[in-house]
Amino acid sequence: MSGRPRVPLVYRVVRDRTAQTSPIAVVLLLAITVAGTTAVVALGGVALDETKQASQLTRAEHSMTLFDSRVAISALGEGETQYVDLSGTGGGAYVVDDDSGWLSITHKNYTDAGDDQELYNESLGSVEYRNGDARIAYEGGGVWRTQDGGTTMVSPPEFHYRGATLTLPVVRVAGDGSSSGDVSARVAATERAHRIYPNETAYYDELPTASYDNPVSNGTIVVTVHSDHYRGWASFFESRSEGTVTVDDANQTASVKLETLGLVGEFQMPNEGTSVDVRGMAGNHNVSTFTLTLSNDQHLQNMEWGMYYDGDQRDLELHVQADDKCSGDSYDGTFDLTLYYATEDGRYHGWQATDLDPDTSDAVSIDCSLSNPELTVDFTSSETMTYGDIQSDKGFGNQNKWQFAPEIVDGEAYDSVTFDEHAADSGQTFSKAAGDTASMEFVVNHYFSLAAPQFELTVTDGPGNSQSVDESGSRGELDYDQAEGGQFITFLHVTENEVEVDVE
């Protein structure tokens, strides 16, 4: 049978594919266009939503800042009921919660036994704008924004720390409810300036005769805030003071610890083994008075008595030694006064004023006419001290008369020391070989300034178990300038203020 020759297979495949190219291209182009348009719409919608939320949050911040100022007028001023327009935010809701967050104030270690007293602990309450995962809250007199796991401060809370004085008017929010859309808030003060500290009608549990009074002495003051916005509070504490700030993520708390100044002025002598606590001492030869009056009914016989500081990086000891006792109304002996100072390298600084006659010396005087004779030592006197190895006419015996006797016996003084740590030092060098001298007031000030701003002077009385001084009948006075750091507190002023908030 005759006819056309058969078309090769390869040709037929190419011919058929070529015939389909035009409609397939159109379909692919339409698919790409639809997919691209969908992606643009989706991504653009997300970006538009994010932009819209950001704008809403910015407006909410402005509204809450205005709300903050109105609350201050109502709670802390003399203003009447305040009204605040919180409208225009959209997309979120305002919520009043009088049970959210709390603030506590604790006076830690206010006794030598380490007792703590909780001065205040109450809920703060809050007014929050909530939009998605973002929250803008009025709490504790400040405004906070918490979003994406972090908190920033929009306006500061009512926490004022200046010149070692903490003023804390606690502002509490009462009320509940929520509202969205065009919102207005009514703010009315229900309590103003209720005094928490000082308060002459409140007393410490373990010191029933001690009321909540200024200046604050002994221990530390710790302010703790529990809040969803605790990290913002922590940042605020760090920026407004040099106190120790701690954060507890598990309990959502931020705390700041401020040191009290401890001892300033006259004091009752602590018992042996207990301490005079020195805090907030400025560091440039600022001790104006350091005197001790030591009493004993055994006529100060064989007196070996001292005060020492055993620190992590430095040791300091002041030692008083008598070589006689009161006989009748007179004392025929002399006294030695010694200062020992050492760091970590096994050698020390030694200063001594020896053979001081109480009838002629500025540093020591004694009254033997009393039933319990009294020795007065002035460590800020003009009496001179000599630099060198520490010696004792009585020896160091079994080394229980001095706190650092083993270090003195086994060591030796540096050949020379240079005072150049403080402006008052003037770079002076003192040589052991030359037996250089300096005034007692200058020497004691120098080493106290090295130990500043915080150290303890612990009483040691010996030798052994004997008591050459009756600490219960003894006393002292230590006056010094306060350090200017932001970690110390002298005066505490706390009031409670409450506002009732309604939103609608």
JOMOMO-V61263 format. One line per field, one symbol per residue. burial: + if it has 24 or more other ideal C-beta (glycine too) atoms within 12 Angstrom, else -. A space follows every 10 residues. Layout:
burial = ???
This chain:
burial = ---------- ---------- ---------- ---------- ---------- --+--++-++ ++++++++++ ++++++---- -+-+-++-+- ++++++++-+ ++++++++++ -+----++++ -+++++++++ +--+++++++ +++++++--- +++++++++- +--+++++++ +++++---+- --+-+++++- ++--+++--- ---+------ -++-++++++ ++++++++++ +++++++--+ +-+++-+--- -+++++++++ ++++--+-++ -+--++++++ +++++++-++ ++++++--++ +++++++++- +--+++++++ ++++++---- +-++++++++ ++----++++ ++++-+-+-- ++++++-+-- --++++++++ +-++++++++ -+-+-+---- +++++-++-- --++--+-+- -+-++----+ -+---+-+++ ++++++++++ ++++++++++ +++---++++ +--+++++++ +++-++++++ ++++++++++ +++-
